[in-house]
Each structure stands twice: as structure tokens, then as C-alpha cells.
Amino acid sequence: MTQTCAPVITVNGAQRQLAVAPATTLLTALRDHLALTGSKRGCNQGVCGACTVLIDGVPMRSCLTLAANCDGQAVTTVEGLAQDGRLTAVQEAFLASGAVQCGFCTSGVLVTAHAFLRELNSPPSVEAVQKALSGNICRCSGYKKIIDAVRGALAGEKS
């Protein structure tokens, strides 16, 4: 008999109760139980950042986080960043600057950048963006367009 637990997690603003095994990662719960496939399974070791989501507003690796430990918490995935059909400033900046290549890392980078920019009132330095995104690996890019997009996002409406 397989044990299950039933954490109640607010995902992208909607409260959800999940029936998952105690060892189920948040990434697996999001992708396989809730069909939220924006977060990607890259290294599955917490190194690449492709699975990054916000847990109570803090960027976290969903491949290393147990879904059961998220009981009572708010999780925001890349699918939950846009509000009322409007992309956030950082999402718009990524589109405008062509910062998306294969797209595999994009959701983790967007979620991390969104959390980073939330507290700023002026465009950050290149070095500050590099530090903020240091846990997100992009295998396609030289990062210039990503950094430019993050820096330029505050020129638009603050998200």
C-alpha cells in the first residue's frame, strides 16, 4: 500500500489539494498532477534553475522541494506571473529584446528575474543582474539579451 499525503497549496492564486506520495517533489506535482509544465526538469539536482518557482515570493528549486512541505504556502509558477492576460514587464522585455532562444531555461529565469525586480525602483547594474541570475543556466545564450531584458524591464510598467 502506497502512502499519500494531501498538502493544500495555493498555486498561481488558486487553492489546490494534492494527493501525492510523501517523496513527490513540487516539480512533479506541478507538472504531472496540475499540468503546469512551464517549470522544466533540467538537471533534477537544483543546479540549473529551470525548475525555479516562487514559494511565498522567494525563488526556490521545485525539483528539490517536497510538495508535502509546501502545505499552506503560495506557489507561483511562470504560468502565474501574467495577470488578467497581461504579461509582466520582464516577460514583455524578454519578448522585445529577443531574450528567448530554445526556451528551456526561460521560465526559471523569468521567475527569478521577476522576484529580483520586484524590489527595485531603477534599472539594476549588469553585475547585479548577473548575481541575481547566477543560479540559472542557459545553454543557448551568451546571456547578453537576457541581461538587457532584465535591466530594461523597469523602463516599462513595474510588475
N, CA, C and O atoms as a DFTB+ gen file, in Angstrom:
636 C
 N C O
     1  1       0.843      -1.177       0.000
     2  2       0.000       0.000       0.000
     3  2       0.893       1.246       0.000
     4  3       1.787       1.374       0.836
     5  1       0.647       2.154      -0.935
     6  2       1.413       3.385      -1.040
     7  2       0.781       4.458      -0.176
     8  3      -0.423       4.706      -0.248
     9  1       1.602       5.085       0.633
    10  2       1.107       6.190       1.453
    11  2       0.965       7.432       0.593
    12  3       1.721       7.632      -0.358
    13  1      -0.005       8.260       0.933
    14  2      -0.138       9.554       0.275
    15  2      -0.317      10.622       1.343
    16  3      -0.718      10.343       2.473
    17  1      -0.014      11.833       0.958
    18  2      -0.290      12.981       1.809
    19  2      -1.105      13.950       0.956
    20  3      -1.162      13.818      -0.266
    21  1      -1.719      14.899       1.597
    22  2      -2.621      15.799       0.876
    23  2      -2.354      17.253       1.239
    24  3      -3.173      17.889       1.902
    25  1      -1.208      17.782       0.804
    26  2      -0.944      19.186       1.100
    27  2      -1.927      20.103       0.368
    28  3      -2.353      19.819      -0.751
    29  1      -2.269      21.195       1.020
    30  2      -3.092      22.232       0.405
    31  2      -2.153      23.380       0.068
    32  3      -1.570      24.009       0.951
    33  1      -2.022      23.637      -1.217
    34  2      -1.083      24.640      -1.708
    35  2      -1.842      25.629      -2.577
    36  3      -2.664      25.231      -3.403
    37  1      -1.575      26.897      -2.397
    38  2      -2.146      27.905      -3.293
    39  2      -1.193      28.032      -4.475
    40  3      -0.066      28.506      -4.329
    41  1      -1.654      27.607      -5.639
    42  2      -0.829      27.609      -6.847
    43  2      -1.391      28.645      -7.809
    44  3      -2.522      28.530      -8.280
    45  1      -0.582      29.653      -8.088
    46  2      -0.989      30.729      -9.005
    47  2      -2.331      31.333      -8.598
    48  3      -3.165      31.658      -9.443
    49  1      -2.523      31.474      -7.288
    50  2      -3.708      32.123      -6.759
    51  2      -4.891      31.219      -6.471
    52  3      -5.878      31.665      -5.886
    53  1      -4.812      29.953      -6.871
    54  2      -5.922      29.021      -6.643
    55  2      -5.498      27.960      -5.626
    56  3      -4.441      27.343      -5.758
    57  1      -6.327      27.764      -4.626
    58  2      -6.015      26.754      -3.619
    59  2      -6.243      25.365      -4.193
    60  3      -7.299      25.078      -4.757
    61  1      -5.238      24.505      -4.041
    62  2      -5.307      23.153      -4.592
    63  2      -4.910      22.149      -3.518
    64  3      -3.936      22.365      -2.796
    65  1      -5.648      21.068      -3.409
    66  2      -5.261      19.974      -2.522
    67  2      -4.755      18.842      -3.397
    68  3      -5.433      18.406      -4.328
    69  1      -3.559      18.375      -3.087
    70  2      -2.920      17.347      -3.892
    71  2      -2.853      16.039      -3.129
    72  3      -2.594      16.028      -1.926
    73  1      -3.081      14.961      -3.808
    74  2      -2.883      13.629      -3.228
    75  2      -1.600      13.095      -3.849
    76  3      -1.592      12.625      -4.987
    77  1      -0.514      13.176      -3.083
    78  2       0.801      12.791      -3.598
    79  2       1.527      11.904      -2.589
    80  3       1.215      11.918      -1.398
    81  1       2.480      11.147      -3.071
    82  2       3.348      10.378      -2.185
    83  2       4.219      11.357      -1.399
    84  3       4.543      12.430      -1.907
    85  1       4.597      11.014      -0.188
    86  2       5.399      11.936       0.628
    87  2       6.705      12.390      -0.037
    88  3       7.187      13.486       0.246
    89  1       7.274      11.576      -0.902
    90  2       8.541      11.922      -1.554
    91  2       8.361      12.643      -2.889
    92  3       9.343      12.871      -3.596
    93  1       7.139      13.002      -3.245
    94  2       6.886      13.691      -4.512
    95  2       7.423      15.113      -4.450
    96  3       7.118      15.870      -3.528
    97  1       8.225      15.459      -5.446
    98  2       8.738      16.829      -5.477
    99  2       7.643      17.789      -5.942
   100  3       6.665      17.393      -6.576
   101  1       7.838      19.041      -5.611
   102  2       6.907      20.063      -6.075
   103  2       6.906      20.117      -7.599
   104  3       5.854      20.315      -8.208
   105  1       8.062      19.945      -8.220
   106  2       8.140      19.950      -9.677
   107  2       7.254      18.867     -10.277
   108  3       6.505      19.128     -11.219
   109  1       7.333      17.662      -9.741
   110  2       6.500      16.568     -10.239
   111  2       5.028      16.863     -10.004
   112  3       4.200      16.614     -10.881
   113  1       4.694      17.384      -8.844
   114  2       3.296      17.715      -8.551
   115  2       2.769      18.765      -9.515
   116  3       1.651      18.640     -10.015
   117  1       3.559      19.796      -9.783
   118  2       3.118      20.848     -10.700
   119  2       2.933      20.307     -12.113
   120  3       1.911      20.558     -12.752
   121  1       3.919      19.569     -12.593
   122  2       3.892      19.090     -13.977
   123  2       2.907      17.941     -14.180
   124  3       2.113      17.960     -15.120
   125  1       2.959      16.943     -13.301
   126  2       2.198      15.717     -13.526
   127  2       0.796      15.725     -12.920
   128  3      -0.105      15.068     -13.443
   129  1       0.603      16.452     -11.837
   130  2      -0.701      16.465     -11.177
   131  2      -1.538      17.689     -11.551
   132  3      -2.766      17.621     -11.577
   133  1      -0.865      18.811     -11.842
   134  2      -1.597      20.046     -12.136
   135  2      -1.435      20.504     -13.584
   136  3      -2.005      21.524     -13.972
   137  1      -0.669      19.770     -14.385
   138  2      -0.448      20.088     -15.807
   139  2       0.127      21.481     -16.017
   140  3      -0.151      22.122     -17.031
   141  1       0.930      21.954     -15.063
   142  2       1.641      23.226     -15.197
   143  2       3.062      22.882     -15.626
   144  3       3.924      22.600     -14.794
   145  1       3.290      22.910     -16.920
   146  2       4.540      22.395     -17.471
   147  2       5.569      23.482     -17.784
   148  3       6.589      23.204     -18.416
   149  1       5.315      24.697     -17.354
   150  2       6.281      25.774     -17.588
   151  2       7.594      25.534     -16.871
   152  3       8.658      25.790     -17.434
   153  1       7.544      25.053     -15.653
   154  2       8.761      24.726     -14.911
   155  2       9.343      23.457     -15.513
   156  3       8.642      22.461     -15.690
   157  1      10.616      23.504     -15.822
   158  2      11.245      22.390     -16.534
   159  2      12.117      21.540     -15.615
   160  3      12.719      22.035     -14.662
   161  1      12.167      20.254     -15.929
   162  2      13.082      19.351     -15.237
   163  2      14.371      19.328     -16.040
   164  3      14.454      18.683     -17.084
   165  1      15.370      20.036     -15.545
   166  2      16.656      20.096     -16.228
   167  2      17.610      19.106     -15.595
   168  3      17.654      17.939     -15.984
   169  1      18.368      19.567     -14.629
   170  2      19.375      18.713     -14.000
   171  2      18.787      17.822     -12.914
   172  3      19.376      16.799     -12.567
   173  1      17.636      18.200     -12.377
   174  2      16.964      17.481     -11.285
   175  2      17.846      17.393     -10.034
   176  3      17.692      16.492      -9.210
   177  1      18.771      18.349      -9.914
   178  2      19.671      18.400      -8.767
   179  2      19.760      19.799      -8.177
   180  3      20.587      20.045      -7.300
   181  1      18.922      20.718      -8.643
   182  2      18.907      22.071      -8.102
   183  2      20.018      22.969      -8.599
   184  3      20.282      24.006      -7.992
   185  1      20.673      22.602      -9.682
   186  2      21.815      23.365     -10.170
   187  2      21.449      24.305     -11.319
   188  3      21.962      25.423     -11.381
   189  1      20.580      23.878     -12.221
   190  2      20.371      24.627     -13.465
   191  2      19.354      25.761     -13.357
   192  3      19.428      26.722     -14.123
   193  1      18.415      25.670     -12.431
   194  2      17.429      26.734     -12.249
   195  2      16.208      26.656     -13.142
   196  3      15.315      27.494     -13.014
   197  1      16.129      25.686     -14.043
   198  2      15.000      25.594     -14.966
   199  2      13.679      25.334     -14.254
   200  3      12.617      25.624     -14.804
   201  1      13.728      24.799     -13.056
   202  2      12.512      24.448     -12.312
   203  2      12.115      25.510     -11.281
   204  3      11.224      25.270     -10.467
   205  1      12.755      26.664     -11.306
   206  2      12.528      27.683     -10.282
   207  2      11.087      28.183     -10.280
   208  3      10.519      28.515     -11.321
   209  1      10.519      28.226      -9.088
   210  2       9.199      28.801      -8.835
   211  2       9.329      29.723      -7.629
   212  3      10.347      29.715      -6.937
   213  1       8.300      30.510      -7.387
   214  2       8.274      31.328      -6.173
   215  2       7.460      30.589      -5.121
   216  3       6.334      30.168      -5.382
   217  1       8.026      30.433      -3.944
   218  2       7.302      29.873      -2.807
   219  2       7.221      30.979      -1.775
   220  3       8.230      31.408      -1.216
   221  1       5.998      31.433      -1.531
   222  2       5.779      32.605      -0.687
   223  2       6.668      33.770      -1.121
   224  3       7.215      34.499      -0.292
   225  1       6.799      33.928      -2.446
   226  2       7.523      35.051      -3.020
   227  2       9.014      34.872      -3.169
   228  3       9.681      35.756      -3.706
   229  1       9.564      33.761      -2.714
   230  2      11.004      33.526      -2.746
   231  2      11.333      32.492      -3.829
   232  3      10.718      31.426      -3.856
   233  1      12.287      32.783      -4.721
   234  2      12.660      31.797      -5.735
   235  2      13.235      30.532      -5.089
   236  3      14.142      30.602      -4.259
   237  1      12.698      29.389      -5.480
   238  2      13.127      28.102      -4.938
   239  2      13.169      27.087      -6.068
   240  3      12.457      27.214      -7.064
   241  1      14.007      26.086      -5.900
   242  2      14.106      24.999      -6.871
   243  2      13.013      23.975      -6.571
   244  3      13.030      23.330      -5.522
   245  1      12.080      23.832      -7.479
   246  2      10.967      22.905      -7.234
   247  2      11.389      21.447      -7.352
   248  3      10.681      20.566      -6.862
   249  1      12.528      21.167      -7.991
   250  2      12.996      19.784      -8.080
   251  2      13.567      19.296      -6.751
   252  3      13.689      18.090      -6.539
   253  1      13.915      20.212      -5.863
   254  2      14.470      19.853      -4.556
   255  2      13.479      20.032      -3.418
   256  3      13.785      19.715      -2.268
   257  1      12.302      20.533      -3.732
   258  2      11.302      20.850      -2.713
   259  2      10.220      19.780      -2.722
   260  3       9.663      19.465      -3.774
   261  1       9.925      19.226      -1.565
   262  2       8.853      18.244      -1.490
   263  2       7.507      18.963      -1.485
   264  3       7.329      19.958      -0.782
   265  1       6.569      18.458      -2.267
   266  2       5.234      19.060      -2.323
   267  2       4.592      19.078      -0.941
   268  3       3.916      20.043      -0.583
   269  1       4.798      18.021      -0.168
   270  2       4.206      17.944       1.173
   271  2       4.694      19.074       2.070
   272  3       3.965      19.514       2.958
   273  1       5.915      19.548       1.852
   274  2       6.455      20.633       2.670
   275  2       5.891      21.998       2.276
   276  3       6.160      22.990       2.953
   277  1       5.129      22.063       1.213
   278  2       4.548      23.324       0.752
   279  2       3.125      23.526       1.270
   280  3       2.457      24.487       0.888
   281  1       2.666      22.637       2.127
   282  2       1.322      22.752       2.702
   283  2       1.143      24.140       3.311
   284  3       1.944      24.569       4.142
   285  1       0.092      24.835       2.894
   286  2      -0.214      26.156       3.427
   287  2       0.572      27.290       2.790
   288  3       0.441      28.439       3.211
   289  1       1.386      26.992       1.782
   290  2       2.192      28.029       1.153
   291  2       1.632      28.416      -0.207
   292  3       0.814      27.706      -0.792
   293  1       2.095      29.563      -0.694
   294  2       1.698      30.049      -2.012
   295  2       2.830      29.794      -2.993
   296  3       3.970      30.191      -2.753
   297  1       2.516      29.135      -4.091
   298  2       3.486      28.830      -5.138
   299  2       3.072      29.582      -6.401
   300  3       1.916      29.535      -6.821
   301  1       4.038      30.272      -6.992
   302  2       3.798      30.949      -8.258
   303  2       4.741      30.363      -9.290
   304  3       5.958      30.350      -9.103
   305  1       4.170      29.882     -10.374
   306  2       4.954      29.356     -11.488
   307  2       4.999      30.414     -12.583
   308  3       4.361      31.460     -12.460
   309  1       5.734      30.156     -13.638
   310  2       5.792      31.101     -14.744
   311  2       4.396      31.346     -15.312
   312  3       4.102      32.445     -15.783
   313  1       3.538      30.328     -15.270
   314  2       2.171      30.497     -15.771
   315  2       1.377      31.503     -14.935
   316  3       0.411      32.090     -15.422
   317  1       1.779      31.699     -13.696
   318  2       1.058      32.601     -12.794
   319  2       1.604      34.013     -12.747
   320  3       1.063      34.854     -12.030
   321  1       2.662      34.294     -13.492
   322  2       3.216      35.652     -13.463
   323  2       2.286      36.654     -14.138
   324  3       2.035      37.725     -13.586
   325  1       1.773      36.327     -15.316
   326  2       0.869      37.233     -16.030
   327  2      -0.435      37.360     -15.246
   328  3      -0.926      36.385     -14.677
   329  1      -0.981      38.554     -15.222
   330  2      -2.233      38.812     -14.517
   331  2      -3.275      39.356     -15.491
   332  3      -3.003      40.286     -16.251
   333  1      -4.456      38.773     -15.461
   334  2      -5.553      39.200     -16.328
   335  2      -5.137      39.254     -17.805
   336  3      -5.542      40.148     -18.547
   337  1      -4.323      38.279     -18.208
   338  2      -3.904      38.204     -19.599
   339  2      -2.795      39.159     -19.980
   340  3      -2.395      39.209     -21.143
   341  1      -2.287      39.924     -19.015
   342  2      -1.215      40.887     -19.296
   343  2       0.107      40.331     -18.795
   344  3       0.239      39.956     -17.630
   345  1       1.069      40.283     -19.680
   346  2       2.397      39.837     -19.292
   347  2       3.030      40.847     -18.344
   348  3       2.686      42.029     -18.363
   349  1       3.955      40.373     -17.515
   350  2       4.685      41.282     -16.633
   351  2       5.686      42.071     -17.458
   352  3       5.945      41.749     -18.618
   353  1       6.241      43.099     -16.853
   354  2       7.231      43.925     -17.544
   355  2       8.432      43.098     -17.985
   356  3       8.957      43.304     -19.079
   357  1       8.867      42.175     -17.154
   358  2      10.037      41.365     -17.524
   359  2       9.690      40.400     -18.659
   360  3      10.533      40.151     -19.521
   361  1       8.491      39.859     -18.682
   362  2       8.084      39.000     -19.794
   363  2       8.040      39.803     -21.094
   364  3       8.506      39.332     -22.131
   365  1       7.485      41.001     -21.040
   366  2       7.427      41.876     -22.216
   367  2       8.837      42.227     -22.695
   368  3       9.110      42.242     -23.895
   369  1       9.726      42.509     -21.742
   370  2      11.097      42.868     -22.101
   371  2      11.824      41.693     -22.758
   372  3      12.619      41.894     -23.676
   373  1      11.560      40.483     -22.301
   374  2      12.162      39.302     -22.916
   375  2      11.713      39.180     -24.366
   376  3      12.519      38.885     -25.248
   377  1      10.434      39.406     -24.608
   378  2       9.924      39.334     -25.973
   379  2      10.518      40.432     -26.844
   380  3      10.953      40.178     -27.968
   381  1      10.533      41.650     -26.322
   382  2      11.017      42.790     -27.095
   383  2      12.499      42.682     -27.439
   384  3      12.921      43.118     -28.510
   385  1      13.286      42.106     -26.540
   386  2      14.729      42.045     -26.781
   387  2      15.180      40.728     -27.401
   388  3      16.366      40.553     -27.679
   389  1      14.257      39.803     -27.621
   390  2      14.625      38.510     -28.199
   391  2      15.471      37.675     -27.258
   392  3      16.373      36.962     -27.698
   393  1      15.188      37.756     -25.977
   394  2      15.985      37.052     -24.964
   395  2      15.642      35.571     -24.863
   396  3      16.218      34.863     -24.037
   397  1      14.722      35.095     -25.682
   398  2      14.322      33.693     -25.639
   399  2      14.959      32.970     -26.821
   400  3      14.827      33.406     -27.964
   401  1      15.637      31.882     -26.549
   402  2      16.156      31.068     -27.638
   403  2      15.404      29.743     -27.644
   404  3      14.286      29.687     -28.156
   405  1      15.971      28.685     -27.098
   406  2      15.236      27.413     -27.119
   407  2      14.079      27.447     -26.134
   408  3      13.097      26.723     -26.304
   409  1      14.186      28.284     -25.103
   410  2      13.092      28.457     -24.149
   411  2      13.145      27.548     -22.941
   412  3      12.341      27.712     -22.023
   413  1      14.057      26.601     -22.906
   414  2      14.071      25.642     -21.804
   415  2      14.340      26.313     -20.461
   416  3      13.695      25.980     -19.467
   417  1      15.271      27.242     -20.418
   418  2      15.608      27.911     -19.161
   419  2      14.707      29.096     -18.868
   420  3      14.701      29.608     -17.748
   421  1      13.953      29.536     -19.851
   422  2      13.255      30.812     -19.780
   423  2      12.323      30.929     -18.584
   424  3      12.305      31.972     -17.930
   425  1      11.559      29.904     -18.282
   426  2      10.614      30.023     -17.165
   427  2      11.335      30.268     -15.848
   428  3      10.906      31.110     -15.059
   429  1      12.424      29.545     -15.599
   430  2      13.177      29.746     -14.365
   431  2      13.820      31.121     -14.302
   432  3      13.834      31.758     -13.249
   433  1      14.355      31.579     -15.433
   434  2      14.961      32.904     -15.487
   435  2      13.903      33.977     -15.253
   436  3      14.137      34.923     -14.501
   437  1      12.745      33.839     -15.889
   438  2      11.678      34.833     -15.708
   439  2      11.206      34.910     -14.267
   440  3      11.028      36.003     -13.729
   441  1      11.003      33.774     -13.646
   442  2      10.539      33.755     -12.258
   443  2      11.588      34.392     -11.346
   444  3      11.252      35.188     -10.469
   445  1      12.854      34.041     -11.554
   446  2      13.932      34.612     -10.740
   447  2      14.041      36.115     -10.969
   448  3      14.154      36.880     -10.012
   449  1      14.009      36.544     -12.227
   450  2      14.105      37.966     -12.550
   451  2      12.917      38.738     -11.994
   452  3      13.079      39.853     -11.498
   453  1      11.733      38.160     -12.072
   454  2      10.537      38.800     -11.531
   455  2      10.710      39.088     -10.036
   456  3      10.421      40.192      -9.575
   457  1      11.179      38.098      -9.289
   458  2      11.389      38.284      -7.850
   459  2      12.473      39.327      -7.588
   460  3      12.347      40.134      -6.666
   461  1      13.524      39.316      -8.381
   462  2      14.627      40.269      -8.236
   463  2      14.159      41.698      -8.490
   464  3      14.486      42.608      -7.726
   465  1      13.393      41.895      -9.561
   466  2      12.971      43.241      -9.948
   467  2      11.859      43.815      -9.071
   468  3      11.663      45.030      -9.024
   469  1      11.146      42.953      -8.391
   470  2      10.006      43.381      -7.578
   471  2      10.385      44.468      -6.573
   472  3       9.572      45.344      -6.278
   473  1      11.592      44.420      -6.053
   474  2      12.016      45.347      -5.003
   475  2      12.786      46.560      -5.522
   476  3      13.184      47.415      -4.731
   477  1      13.003      46.651      -6.826
   478  2      13.820      47.724      -7.381
   479  2      12.965      48.854      -7.933
   480  3      11.834      48.646      -8.372
   481  1      13.531      50.055      -7.901
   482  2      12.858      51.218      -8.483
   483  2      13.612      51.785      -9.671
   484  3      13.097      52.652     -10.377
   485  1      14.828      51.303      -9.899
   486  2      15.608      51.760     -11.043
   487  2      16.310      50.553     -11.650
   488  3      16.507      49.537     -10.984
   489  1      16.684      50.673     -12.916
   490  2      17.334      49.529     -13.568
   491  2      18.591      49.099     -12.813
   492  3      19.387      49.942     -12.399
   493  1      18.768      47.808     -12.635
   494  2      19.946      47.310     -11.922
   495  2      21.179      47.320     -12.822
   496  3      21.071      47.392     -14.046
   497  1      22.333      47.249     -12.202
   498  2      23.583      47.159     -12.963
   499  2      23.696      45.773     -13.601
   500  3      23.009      44.829     -13.209
   501  1      24.566      45.680     -14.575
   502  2      24.831      44.393     -15.212
   503  2      25.290      43.391     -14.149
   504  3      24.846      42.243     -14.140
   505  1      26.159      43.821     -13.276
   506  2      26.690      42.940     -12.240
   507  2      25.595      42.462     -11.293
   508  3      25.608      41.304     -10.874
   509  1      24.653      43.330     -10.952
   510  2      23.552      42.934     -10.065
   511  2      22.662      41.887     -10.728
   512  3      22.217      40.944     -10.073
   513  1      22.404      42.049     -12.025
   514  2      21.596      41.065     -12.760
   515  2      22.354      39.745     -12.847
   516  3      21.771      38.681     -12.638
   517  1      23.630      39.804     -13.150
   518  2      24.435      38.587     -13.217
   519  2      24.387      37.830     -11.895
   520  3      24.243      36.608     -11.879
   521  1      24.505      38.552     -10.800
   522  2      24.462      37.918      -9.474
   523  2      23.080      37.323      -9.210
   524  3      22.974      36.199      -8.721
   525  1      22.025      38.069      -9.529
   526  2      20.654      37.598      -9.277
   527  2      20.340      36.338     -10.080
   528  3      19.640      35.448      -9.597
   529  1      20.855      36.265     -11.297
   530  2      20.561      35.134     -12.180
   531  2      21.647      34.057     -12.161
   532  3      21.624      33.143     -12.985
   533  1      22.580      34.157     -11.245
   534  2      23.724      33.237     -11.242
   535  2      23.325      31.774     -11.050
   536  3      24.101      30.881     -11.390
   537  1      22.154      31.517     -10.523
   538  2      21.695      30.144     -10.345
   539  2      20.885      29.604     -11.511
   540  3      20.342      28.502     -11.435
   541  1      20.801      30.367     -12.581
   542  2      20.047      29.952     -13.765
   543  2      21.008      29.779     -14.929
   544  3      21.689      30.721     -15.334
   545  1      21.054      28.571     -15.459
   546  2      21.967      28.265     -16.554
   547  2      21.199      28.262     -17.870
   548  3      20.161      27.613     -18.002
   549  1      21.730      28.998     -18.836
   550  2      21.205      28.994     -20.195
   551  2      22.287      28.412     -21.084
   552  3      23.390      28.953     -21.156
   553  1      21.986      27.332     -21.750
   554  2      22.985      26.677     -22.587
   555  2      23.028      27.253     -24.003
   556  3      23.951      26.949     -24.758
   557  1      22.055      28.071     -24.373
   558  2      21.982      28.595     -25.743
   559  2      22.578      29.986     -25.884
   560  3      22.968      30.381     -26.983
   561  1      22.655      30.719     -24.812
   562  2      22.869      32.150     -24.904
   563  2      24.201      32.583     -24.321
   564  3      24.818      31.871     -23.528
   565  1      24.622      33.749     -24.725
   566  2      25.748      34.411     -24.094
   567  2      25.245      35.318     -22.985
   568  3      26.028      36.067     -22.401
   569  1      23.966      35.267     -22.686
   570  2      23.302      35.998     -21.610
   571  2      23.095      37.482     -21.889
   572  3      22.355      38.127     -21.146
   573  1      23.706      38.054     -22.917
   574  2      23.579      39.495     -23.140
   575  2      22.120      39.926     -23.284
   576  3      21.692      40.880     -22.634
   577  1      21.355      39.235     -24.127
   578  2      19.957      39.624     -24.332
   579  2      19.130      39.406     -23.065
   580  3      18.211      40.176     -22.787
   581  1      19.447      38.376     -22.305
   582  2      18.736      38.130     -21.041
   583  2      19.014      39.270     -20.068
   584  3      18.089      39.811     -19.463
   585  1      20.274      39.634     -19.918
   586  2      20.646      40.716     -19.012
   587  2      20.039      42.033     -19.473
   588  3      19.523      42.796     -18.657
   589  1      20.095      42.303     -20.764
   590  2      19.493      43.528     -21.310
   591  2      17.993      43.569     -21.021
   592  3      17.454      44.615     -20.657
   593  1      17.324      42.430     -21.183
   594  2      15.882      42.387     -20.942
   595  2      15.564      42.640     -19.470
   596  3      14.636      43.389     -19.163
   597  1      16.304      42.041     -18.574
   598  2      16.062      42.242     -17.150
   599  2      16.320      43.695     -16.786
   600  3      15.533      44.306     -16.063
   601  1      17.408      44.245     -17.279
   602  2      17.722      45.654     -16.991
   603  2      16.669      46.589     -17.576
   604  3      16.334      47.603     -16.964
   605  1      16.142      46.257     -18.761
   606  2      15.168      47.118     -19.424
   607  2      13.745      46.963     -18.927
   608  3      12.880      47.771     -19.266
   609  1      13.495      45.961     -18.145
   610  2      12.113      45.684     -17.699
   611  2      11.535      46.811     -16.853
   612  3      10.329      47.054     -16.895
   613  1      12.363      47.494     -16.095
   614  2      11.849      48.575     -15.248
   615  2      11.514      49.835     -16.040
   616  3      10.879      50.744     -15.505
   617  1      11.923      49.905     -17.290
   618  2      11.534      51.031     -18.125
   619  2      10.065      50.949     -18.480
   620  3       9.424      51.965     -18.752
   621  1       9.520      49.708     -18.477
   622  2       8.094      49.501     -18.720
   623  2       7.343      49.623     -17.399
   624  3       7.896      50.066     -16.393
   625  1       6.100      49.232     -17.420
   626  2       5.282      49.267     -16.205
   627  2       5.828      48.264     -15.216
   628  3       6.101      47.122     -15.586
   629  1       5.997      48.663     -13.955
   630  2       6.534      47.760     -12.923
   631  2       5.513      46.661     -12.649
   632  3       4.333      46.935     -12.426
   633  1       5.984      45.410     -12.668
   634  2       5.096      44.279     -12.428
   635  2       5.099      43.866     -10.979
   636  3       4.401      42.924     -10.604
